[in-house]
Amino acid sequence: AKGYFLKSNQEDPKFVDAMDYLAETYRDLSMLDSTIFYYEKSLKIYPRNLITHQNLAAAYQLKSEYNAAILQYKNLLLYYPGYPEAYHGMALSYFNMGKFEEAKLHSENAMRSYLSGGRNENAADARMLAAKCYLELDDNKMALKYFNVNKKYFKEKPIFHYYKGLAYLKMDKGREAKSAFAKATELG
């Protein structure tokens, strides 16, 4: 497949689909520098390509180049204001950088955006990230509130109960923490 898209790109250097497929192929091969090269080349020709911006930002995240990922998400918001995936992606980048206030802000923006579009499961993912930010910021009551709101979506996932247990532990609620940790262990 890579050869076909390389040939297509050589025959028509403005064929952005070929560039995007090449970038995806290189990403699948964990060749992230080539991935980034072709996504950037594609965006120079068609800068409003939503998926390409998203994929380029994800490639930067895979390389732990979080500032570059954030820049891509910000560029994406210039073309598509309110786009929840851009907020969520920025939140993940900030979280990975240890910038929990910024991560919380963007995850809550993503959550509101997802909810306004009726995308409740995506909102739950953003809310879960916001809860983890609150936990890191030692606002354990707010973290627990967000975790509990997410119960519908995550009650069968061990990580959900682990984080609840952590919030309880940080609040000196040993019995509740022990119960949550036990549930996490039981699930997996």
Backbone as numpy.savetxt, mean C-alpha at the origin, in Angstrom:
# Nx Ny Nz CAx CAy CAz Cx Cy Cz
8.18 -13.85 -24.23 7.35 -12.65 -24.23 8.22 -11.40 -24.23
9.31 -11.46 -23.44 10.18 -10.29 -23.35 10.71 -9.90 -24.73
11.12 -10.90 -25.53 11.65 -10.63 -26.87 10.62 -9.94 -27.76
9.38 -10.40 -27.68 8.30 -9.81 -28.48 8.12 -8.34 -28.13
8.08 -8.04 -26.83 7.85 -6.65 -26.42 9.07 -5.78 -26.69
10.27 -6.34 -26.59 11.46 -5.58 -26.96 11.42 -5.22 -28.44
11.05 -6.19 -29.28 10.95 -5.95 -30.71 9.87 -4.92 -31.01
8.72 -5.05 -30.35 7.63 -4.08 -30.54 8.08 -2.68 -30.16
8.82 -2.59 -29.08 9.30 -1.29 -28.62 10.33 -0.72 -29.58
11.14 -1.56 -30.19 12.13 -1.09 -31.16 11.43 -0.60 -32.43
10.38 -1.30 -32.84 9.66 -0.92 -34.06 8.85 0.36 -33.85
8.29 0.53 -32.66 7.51 1.72 -32.35 7.88 2.18 -30.95
8.88 3.08 -30.84 9.37 3.50 -29.52 8.33 4.26 -28.68
7.20 4.59 -29.29 6.15 5.27 -28.52 4.99 4.35 -28.17
5.21 3.07 -28.34 4.19 2.06 -28.04 4.23 1.79 -26.53
3.46 2.58 -25.78 3.55 2.51 -24.32 3.11 1.15 -23.77
2.18 0.48 -24.44 1.77 -0.84 -23.94 2.95 -1.81 -23.93
3.78 -1.74 -24.95 4.96 -2.61 -25.00 5.91 -2.28 -23.85
6.07 -0.99 -23.58 6.95 -0.59 -22.48 6.40 -1.07 -21.14
5.09 -0.94 -20.97 4.48 -1.37 -19.72 4.59 -2.89 -19.54
4.38 -3.63 -20.63 4.52 -5.09 -20.54 5.97 -5.50 -20.28
6.89 -4.78 -20.90 8.31 -5.04 -20.63 8.62 -4.79 -19.15
8.11 -3.68 -18.64 8.33 -3.35 -17.23 7.77 -4.46 -16.32
6.56 -4.92 -16.64 5.95 -6.00 -15.84 6.78 -7.28 -15.92
7.27 -7.58 -17.11 8.09 -8.79 -17.29 9.36 -8.68 -16.45
10.01 -7.52 -16.50 11.21 -7.34 -15.70 10.90 -7.39 -14.20
9.73 -6.86 -13.81 9.34 -6.93 -12.39 9.18 -8.38 -11.97
8.53 -9.18 -12.82 8.35 -10.61 -12.51 9.69 -11.33 -12.38
10.70 -10.81 -13.07 12.05 -11.40 -13.00 12.90 -10.75 -11.90
12.27 -9.89 -11.11 12.94 -9.14 -10.02 14.07 -8.25 -10.54
13.93 -7.78 -11.76 14.91 -6.87 -12.35 14.33 -5.45 -12.26
14.36 -4.91 -11.05 13.63 -3.69 -10.75 14.19 -2.45 -11.43
15.49 -2.39 -11.67 16.03 -1.22 -12.37 15.47 -1.14 -13.79
15.37 -2.28 -14.46 14.78 -2.30 -15.81 13.28 -2.01 -15.75
12.63 -2.52 -14.72 11.20 -2.23 -14.51 10.99 -0.73 -14.44
11.76 -0.09 -13.59 11.63 1.36 -13.40 11.96 2.10 -14.69
13.00 1.69 -15.39 13.38 2.33 -16.65 12.21 2.35 -17.63
11.56 1.20 -17.83 10.48 1.14 -18.82 9.21 1.85 -18.36
8.90 1.80 -17.08 7.74 2.57 -16.61 7.99 4.07 -16.75
9.19 4.51 -16.43 9.49 5.94 -16.57 9.45 6.36 -18.03
9.96 5.52 -18.90 9.94 5.80 -20.35 8.49 5.90 -20.83
7.65 5.00 -20.35 6.23 5.01 -20.72 5.54 6.29 -20.25
5.85 6.72 -19.03 5.21 7.92 -18.49 5.66 9.20 -19.19
6.85 9.19 -19.76 7.29 10.36 -20.53 6.41 10.56 -21.77
5.91 9.46 -22.30 5.06 9.52 -23.49 3.61 9.74 -23.11
3.16 9.04 -22.08 1.77 9.15 -21.65 1.74 9.35 -20.13
1.92 10.61 -19.68 2.07 10.89 -18.25 0.80 10.69 -17.41
-0.34 10.52 -18.04 -1.59 10.36 -17.28 -1.96 8.89 -17.04
-1.08 7.97 -17.37 -1.40 6.55 -17.24 -1.44 6.15 -15.77
-2.63 5.96 -15.28 -2.87 5.65 -13.87 -2.15 4.39 -13.42
-2.31 3.32 -14.17 -1.73 2.02 -13.78 -0.20 2.08 -13.81
0.36 2.77 -14.78 1.81 2.87 -14.88 2.39 3.63 -13.69
1.73 4.73 -13.30 2.18 5.46 -12.09 2.15 4.53 -10.88
1.05 3.81 -10.75 0.89 2.91 -9.61 1.97 1.83 -9.61
2.20 1.23 -10.76 3.19 0.17 -10.86 4.61 0.68 -10.65
4.88 1.88 -11.14 6.20 2.48 -10.92 6.41 2.73 -9.42
5.41 3.26 -8.77 5.51 3.50 -7.32 5.73 2.17 -6.58
5.02 1.13 -6.99 5.19 -0.19 -6.35 6.60 -0.72 -6.57
7.17 -0.49 -7.75 8.54 -0.93 -8.01 9.52 -0.20 -7.09
9.29 1.08 -6.91 10.14 1.83 -5.98 9.99 1.29 -4.55
8.78 0.94 -4.18 8.58 0.36 -2.84 9.32 -0.96 -2.71
9.27 -1.79 -3.73 9.98 -3.06 -3.69 11.49 -2.86 -3.51
12.00 -1.75 -4.03 13.42 -1.43 -3.88 13.70 -0.65 -2.59
12.67 -0.46 -1.79 12.76 0.33 -0.54 13.16 1.77 -0.82
12.81 2.27 -1.99 13.03 3.67 -2.34 11.71 4.41 -2.11
11.42 4.61 -0.83 10.10 5.10 -0.43 9.85 6.54 -0.84
10.88 7.40 -0.81 10.66 8.78 -1.24 10.29 8.85 -2.71
10.92 8.03 -3.53 10.59 7.99 -4.96 9.17 7.46 -5.16
8.78 6.46 -4.35 7.40 5.94 -4.43 6.40 7.03 -4.06
6.69 7.75 -3.00 5.78 8.82 -2.55 5.64 9.87 -3.65
6.73 10.21 -4.29 6.68 11.19 -5.39 5.77 10.70 -6.51
5.85 9.41 -6.84 4.97 8.86 -7.88 3.50 8.94 -7.46
3.23 8.62 -6.20 1.85 8.70 -5.72 1.34 10.14 -5.74
2.21 11.08 -5.40 1.81 12.49 -5.46 1.54 12.91 -6.90
2.38 12.46 -7.83 2.14 12.74 -9.25 0.81 12.15 -9.70
0.54 10.97 -9.25 -0.73 10.30 -9.58 -1.91 11.14 -9.10
-1.80 11.70 -7.89 -2.89 12.53 -7.35 -3.07 13.83 -8.12
-2.02 14.30 -8.79 -2.17 15.49 -9.63 -3.12 15.22 -10.79
-3.03 14.02 -11.35 -3.89 13.64 -12.48 -5.23 13.08 -12.02
-5.23 12.41 -10.88 -6.43 11.74 -10.38 -6.64 12.09 -8.91
-7.10 13.33 -8.63 -7.29 13.75 -7.24 -8.25 12.81 -6.49
-7.90 12.51 -5.27 -8.76 11.66 -4.44 -8.61 10.18 -4.70
-7.68 9.78 -5.53 -7.51 8.38 -5.89 -7.01 7.60 -4.66
-7.84 6.71 -4.11 -7.51 6.08 -2.83 -6.24 5.23 -2.83
-5.95 4.57 -3.94 -4.75 3.74 -3.99 -3.48 4.58 -3.84
-3.52 5.82 -4.31 -2.36 6.71 -4.15 -2.17 7.05 -2.67
-3.25 7.36 -1.99 -3.15 7.64 -0.56 -2.66 6.42 0.21
-3.22 5.26 -0.13 -2.84 4.03 0.57 -1.36 3.71 0.30
-0.93 3.85 -0.93 0.46 3.60 -1.25 1.40 4.55 -0.52
1.01 5.83 -0.46 1.84 6.78 0.30 1.89 6.39 1.77
0.75 5.98 2.30 0.70 5.57 3.70 1.65 4.40 3.97
1.64 3.42 3.07 2.55 2.28 3.23 4.01 2.72 3.18
4.32 3.62 2.26 5.70 4.11 2.15 6.12 4.84 3.43
5.26 5.74 3.89 5.58 6.47 5.12 5.70 5.51 6.31
4.83 4.52 6.36 4.89 3.55 7.46 6.23 2.82 7.42
6.64 2.39 6.25 7.91 1.67 6.12 9.11 2.55 6.45
8.93 3.86 6.35 9.99 4.80 6.70 9.96 5.15 8.19
8.94 4.67 8.90 8.81 5.00 10.32 8.19 6.37 10.56
7.55 6.94 9.53 6.89 8.24 9.65 5.40 7.98 9.86
5.06 7.67 11.11 3.73 7.16 11.42 2.63 8.22 11.37
2.95 9.47 11.69 1.94 10.54 11.58 1.49 10.69 10.14
2.48 10.76 9.23 2.16 10.90 7.81 1.43 9.66 7.29
1.86 8.51 7.74 1.21 7.26 7.32 -0.25 7.24 7.79
-0.47 7.67 9.01 -1.84 7.71 9.56 -2.71 8.65 8.73
-2.19 9.84 8.45 -2.94 10.83 7.68 -3.36 10.26 6.33
-2.42 9.66 5.61 -2.72 9.16 4.27 -3.57 7.88 4.30
-3.39 7.05 5.31 -4.24 5.85 5.38 -5.69 6.25 5.70
-5.86 7.28 6.51 -7.22 7.74 6.79 -7.84 8.42 5.57
-7.02 9.14 4.78 -7.52 9.69 3.52 -7.96 8.56 2.58
-7.15 7.52 2.50 -7.49 6.36 1.66 -8.78 5.73 2.16
-8.89 5.56 3.47 -10.07 4.93 4.05 -11.34 5.72 3.68
-11.30 7.04 3.87 -12.47 7.86 3.53 -12.81 7.76 2.03
-11.77 7.78 1.21 -11.98 7.70 -0.23 -12.59 6.36 -0.63
-12.05 5.29 -0.06 -12.61 3.95 -0.33 -14.06 3.88 0.12
-14.34 4.38 1.31 -15.71 4.31 1.84 -16.68 5.10 0.96
-16.25 6.27 0.48 -17.15 7.08 -0.35 -17.44 6.39 -1.68
-16.57 5.49 -2.09 -16.78 4.72 -3.31 -17.41 3.36 -3.06
-17.80 3.09 -1.81 -18.44 1.81 -1.48 -17.47 0.63 -1.46
-16.20 0.91 -1.35 -15.18 -0.15 -1.36 -14.78 -0.48 0.09
-15.70 -1.12 0.79 -15.54 -1.34 2.22 -14.36 -2.23 2.59
-14.09 -3.25 1.79 -12.96 -4.13 2.10 -11.63 -3.39 1.95
-11.53 -2.55 0.93 -10.32 -1.75 0.77 -10.20 -0.74 1.92
-11.34 -0.19 2.33 -11.34 0.74 3.46 -10.85 0.03 4.72
-11.21 -1.22 4.87 -10.77 -1.99 6.04 -9.25 -2.16 6.03
-8.66 -2.38 4.84 -7.19 -2.47 4.75 -6.54 -1.16 5.16
-7.08 -0.04 4.68 -6.53 1.26 5.02 -6.72 1.54 6.51
-7.88 1.15 7.05 -8.15 1.34 8.48 -7.18 0.51 9.33
-6.86 -0.70 8.85 -5.92 -1.56 9.57 -4.55 -0.89 9.63
-4.14 -0.29 8.54 -2.86 0.41 8.52 -2.90 1.61 9.46
-4.00 2.34 9.45 -4.15 3.48 10.37 -4.08 3.00 11.82
-4.70 1.87 12.11 -4.67 1.31 13.47 -3.24 0.99 13.88
-2.46 0.41 12.96 -1.06 0.10 13.25 -0.27 1.39 13.50
-0.62 2.46 12.77 0.03 3.76 13.01 -0.30 4.27 14.40
-1.58 4.21 14.76 -1.97 4.65 16.11 -1.23 3.84 17.17
-1.06 2.57 16.93 -0.32 1.71 17.86 1.12 2.19 18.00
1.75 2.49 16.88 3.13 2.99 16.90 3.23 4.35 17.58
2.16 5.14 17.49 2.15 6.48 18.08 1.66 6.46 19.53
1.46 5.26 20.07 1.00 5.04 21.45 -0.39 5.62 21.73
-1.21 5.74 20.71 -2.62 6.06 20.91 -3.37 4.72 20.83
-3.21 3.94 21.88 -3.67 2.55 21.88 -5.19 2.43 21.87
-5.88 3.40 22.49 -7.35 3.35 22.47 -7.88 3.52 21.05
-7.29 4.46 20.32 -7.73 4.67 18.93 -7.36 3.46 18.08
-6.18 2.90 18.31 -5.76 1.70 17.58 -6.77 0.59 17.81
-7.12 0.37 19.05 -8.06 -0.69 19.39 -9.44 -0.43 18.77
-9.85 0.83 18.77 -11.14 1.19 18.15 -11.12 0.79 16.67
-10.05 1.14 15.96 -9.95 0.81 14.55 -9.87 -0.70 14.33
-9.10 -1.38 15.18 -9.02 -2.84 15.05 -10.41 -3.45 15.22
-11.15 -3.00 16.21 -12.47 -3.57 16.47 -13.46 -3.31 15.33
-13.37 -2.14 14.72 -14.24 -1.83 13.58 -13.95 -2.80 12.43
-12.72 -3.25 12.35 -12.30 -4.15 11.27 -12.59 -5.63 11.54
-13.15 -5.94 12.67 -13.35 -7.34 13.04 -14.06 -8.13 11.94
-15.05 -7.51 11.33 -15.83 -8.18 10.28 -14.93 -8.71 9.16
-13.88 -7.97 8.85 -13.03 -8.32 7.70 -11.82 -9.17 8.07
-11.39 -9.10 9.34 -10.13 -9.74 9.70 -10.22 -10.75 10.83
-11.41 -11.07 11.30 -11.53 -11.92 12.49 -10.91 -13.30 12.32
-10.74 -13.76 11.09 -10.14 -15.09 10.85 -8.65 -15.01 10.55
-8.07 -13.82 10.70 -6.65 -13.65 10.40 -5.86 -13.51 11.70
-4.84 -14.32 11.89 -4.07 -14.27 13.14 -3.46 -12.89 13.41
-3.01 -12.21 12.37 -2.34 -10.92 12.55 -3.28 -9.90 13.19
-4.56 -9.99 12.87 -5.56 -9.09 13.46 -5.58 -9.25 14.97
-5.62 -10.48 15.43 -5.69 -10.75 16.87 -4.35 -10.42 17.55
-3.27 -10.63 16.84 -1.96 -10.27 17.38 -1.90 -8.77 17.66
-2.31 -7.95 16.69 -2.26 -6.50 16.89 -3.22 -6.04 17.97
-4.39 -6.66 18.04 -5.30 -6.34 19.15 -4.63 -6.67 20.48
-4.00 -7.82 20.55 -3.31 -8.22 21.78 -2.21 -7.23 22.15
-1.50 -6.75 21.15 -0.45 -5.77 21.38 -1.03 -4.47 21.94
-2.15 -4.03 21.37 -2.80 -2.82 21.88 -3.23 -3.01 23.33
-3.86 -4.15 23.62 -4.26 -4.43 25.01 -3.06 -4.46 25.94
-1.98 -5.08 25.50 -0.77 -5.19 26.31 -0.22 -3.80 26.64
-0.21 -2.92 25.63 0.30 -1.56 25.83 -0.62 -0.74 26.74
-1.88 -1.21 26.90 -2.83 -0.54 27.77 -2.88 -1.20 29.15
-1.95 -2.12 29.40 -1.90 -2.87 30.67 -3.17 -3.68 30.94
-3.73 -4.23 29.87 -4.91 -5.09 29.99 -4.47 -6.52 29.66
-3.79 -7.12 30.63 -3.16 -8.42 30.44 -4.10 -9.54 30.05
-5.26 -9.59 30.69 -6.22 -10.66 30.40 -6.70 -10.60 28.96
-7.07 -9.39 28.50 -7.54 -9.21 27.13 -6.41 -9.50 26.13
-5.20 -9.06 26.49 -4.04 -9.31 25.62 -3.80 -10.81 25.49
-3.85 -11.50 26.60 -3.62 -12.95 26.59 -4.66 -13.66 25.73
-5.91 -13.24 25.84 -6.99 -13.83 25.04 -6.77 -13.58 23.55
-6.39 -12.35 23.20 -6.16 -12.01 21.78 -4.95 -12.79 21.23
-3.90 -12.89 22.01 -2.71 -13.65 21.57 -3.04 -15.13 21.42
-3.87 -15.65 22.32 -4.28 -17.05 22.24 -5.07 -17.30 20.94
-5.95 -16.34 20.60 -6.74 -16.47 19.37 -5.82 -16.42 18.14
-4.84 -15.55 18.17 -3.88 -15.45 17.07 -3.13 -16.77 16.90
-2.73 -17.36 18.01 -2.01 -18.63 17.98 -2.91 -19.74 17.46
-4.15 -19.74 17.91 -5.12 -20.76 17.46 -5.35 -20.69 15.95
-5.39 -19.48 15.43 -5.67 -19.31 13.99 -4.44 -19.57 13.12
-3.28 -19.48 13.73 -2.25 -19.77 12.82 -0.86 -19.57 12.97
